[in-house]
Amino acid sequence: MRAALGVATALLTFDVAVAASKLAPKEIQTEFFDGKPFTAATTTGNKFTMTFAADGKVIREPKDKAGAKGEGTWKLSKDGFCTTWKGSTANCYTLVNVEKNKWSVVRGATTLAVWSK
């Protein structure tokens, strides 16, 4: 009984660790920066279609009337990635897998958006 409980606890711990794991820069590039659009939602509920092209360009298209269209560039950083939108300075983020097909975009200790596929 104890052995089964220990195995179940280990599996649950593993599942939680996987569910909330930070992606390495190369994993971010492979998963998202391939020119295929995906959905991004801000913490205030604005939704966008994001497309990160392999050549370092990024486009943000609002899915509804809220939010602004944007164009800029991206690059990998040592902990994640950075974007520079036209007319703005660079900001860097980490990406944390929070559940299947859902990732949090984090700067410091703050979640700024959720990406989903």
HELIX and SHEET records of a PDB file:
HELIX    1   1 ARG A    2  ALA A   19  1                                  18    
HELIX    2   2 PRO A   25  PHE A   32  1                                   8    
SHEET    1   A 9 SER A  21  LYS A  22  0                                        
SHEET    2   A 9 ASN A  91  GLU A  99 -1                                        
SHEET    3   A 9 PHE A  81  TRP A  85 -1                                        
SHEET    4   A 9 GLY A  70  LEU A  76 -1                                        
SHEET    5   A 9 LYS A  57  PRO A  62 -1                                        
SHEET    6   A 9 LYS A  47  PHE A  52 -1                                        
SHEET    7   A 9 PHE A  38  THR A  42 -1                                        
SHEET    8   A 9 THR A 110  SER A 116 -1                                        
SHEET    9   A 9 LYS A 102  ARG A 107 -1                                        
END                                                                             
